[in-house]
Each structure stands twice: as structure tokens, then as C-alpha cells.
């Protein structure tokens, strides 16, 4: 009993020794001040933030390569005129209504401030951006490529040769699947026309200098893509338990050579392996599904740079025939021509060779012959034009979109 009384007394003494009163509120963080006494606000950038640097607007947005390649930051400052909703985000669909309205409000406010200061946002000429329908539901929508290349509204003609199969799955015809997927990816960009090799009346190897010269001048083909599919592997496992569905992953490698038909040389080479961890598939046919996903991812890794390479080549078409005052052109609605477009006519030029390296630099335009105005587009991809500036035209002459 005495021990209990002593314990109670000790507890009372301890409680009495504790200070009474409210806990002091934590002092609010004082803003940092510079040497001149000005307040400095260091706020971390948030997705959708817009800032102005040297008259150019930048938006803080998701890095499209973040989940495709290692060591990439999740968000980057991107020029507003080069920005479009990417693989995993969308201004119009991916965010909520409040976020969209807030982003639009901030961008409108910044533009209004620029107008008051007499400044106009710098624009990359030309701006061609948008969102493409997705081929892969797990990757969301894919953006068009913003570019500043010659004849931007004209679609380039590209000949995609069947990819060679260097895998151990030849019976599955993965080479045909990869070729079709690559063609679809290029055409869905809205900037490329893929020419069917069967429609070309040229026999033999189409990557020889003579064949490429013919393709460039007669068929208006600016580039040829030849490549291979290799190193396709799958890994399948099954976890015992309630759910015993098999899980598969796949790996693939795509190699592409891009030929410039004007110089008849390889313009650029691409190699890509898909991220292994993004190919996970479960259930029936999971190995086959994983292989398709691996191919799609490998194509996506090179798609943007491949398109930029193709679009760096200037567009041209050819005079097909001349009937009285009508001049018929081997390009029309599909290529991007519209009624009223002006075309400059040149004779085929000569190839320029670098005397030091002995490599072709390109083909210069020949003699200027006159100017045409498109009066009608007809058929799948043809047009007729009237002579605006007279000249002695011939069916071998090349036409270029007037800038």
C-alpha cells in the first residue's frame, strides 16, 4: 500500500514539473531576401506552368521519353509552339476540367502581358502539331511532329521495303507484321505517303543509284527505308496460386537505313531495342501479345527521329503531260496540293559532288522555266494547273511549291 502511495506522489510531482501553456506555434517560414532586401520566391515548377524567356513561351510538361529510356527527367520545359499533348498526357482529355481551364487562363494571361509590352511570342515556322490516334492502347495518343522543314504542308513520298526477318520466329512472319506497323506509324503522322513497291515499274534492287535516281525524278519518291527485325526473345512464367495465368515479356530490335533518293546515299541509320519491362502481358497468347508490343515500342522509339529525317528532304513532283493550256501534275489532294497553290517549274538539275570527300551533296535545281497555278485536284493524287508565267515546259520538268 505504501509503495502505491509513493508511486502516485511521484507521478503528481512529475506532472507538476511540466510547463503549462500552449505549444508555441511554429514560426512561419520567412521568405528569403536578397542582398538588396527584395523578396525571392523559389517555387518548384508544376506541370502546366508557363514562363517567358527572351520573348519565347515555355511550358512545363511531361517528357515523352521518360518511360521509354533511362536517365530521362519526368518533366521538361518545352517551347509552347513545339508542345503537343504527349504519350501519357493530353490537355483536352488527360486532365480534369479545372486543370484545363487553369492552364488556358495562365497561357491567355501571359499572351495578354506580351501584347501590352509590344512583344509577340516567337513561333517556329511552320507549326504542325496535333494528336494522332493510338495504335497501342497502353501508350495513349501520339503527337505529330513539330518541324521547320521545307514545303511543310506537303507529304513526302517514301518507299518502305519489306523488312528482312533475322529472328528465330520466321514461321510467325513477324517481318511482315513489323513492316505493316512501321507503314501505319508513318502514315498516321499525316506527313508521309508510303508508296507500294508493287506499284513501281522498276525491276531489281531499288537501292541502286540508277533505280533511286529514277524513283526520285519519275515517281517523286524522296526516301527509301530498308531494314531488318532481329533479336526477338520472349520470357514466360507462371505463378502458382489462385491466379495461375502465365506472364510474358518480349524483346526485339529494329534496324533501319534511310536512303536519300536525290543523293542515292544513306541519309541516316536507326537501331532500337524496346524497354523489356513495358511488354508485360498476361493470360492466353501472352508470348505473342508481348512480341507485338515489343515491336510497337521499338518502332515508337525511332518514329519521331525517322519522321524528322524524312521531312528534312525537300518535296517536288513532276509534270505528267501538257495539253494546250492545261499542265497535269503527278501530285494532288493526297500530297497536300490545293486549288490556288503556286508551283515553280525547273528542269532536272545536276548532282553536286564534294571534291574533297567525293560524296554527293545533292541535286541543284535546273533552269527556271516558269510558274503554274493549281486550278483543280482530281483522282487519288493528281492535279491540273494553268500557266501563270509562260515558259517552255516538258513532261520531265520538276515542280516545287512556291514559298
Buried (B, 14 or more C-beta within 10 A) or exposed (E): EEEEEEEEEEEEEEEEEEEEEEEEEEEEEEEEEEEEEEEEEEEEEEBBBBEBEEEBBBBBBBBBBBBBEEEEEEBBBBBBBBBBBBBBBBBEEBBEEEEBEEBEEBBEEBBEEBEEEEEEBEBBEEEBBEBBEEBBEEBBBBBBBBBBBBBBBBBBBBBBBEBBBBBEBEEBEBBEBBBEBBBBBBBBBEBBBBBEEEEBEBEEEBBEEEBBBBBBBBBBBBBBBBBBBBBBBBEEEEEEEEEEEBBBBBBBBBBBBBBBBBBBBEBBEBBBBBBBEBBBBEEEEBBBBBBBBBBBBBBBBBBBBBBBBBBBBBBBBBBBEBEEEEBBBBBBBBBBBEEEBBBBBBBBBEBEEEEEEEEBEEBEBBEEBBBBBBBEBEEEBBBBBEBBEEBEBEEEBBBBBEE
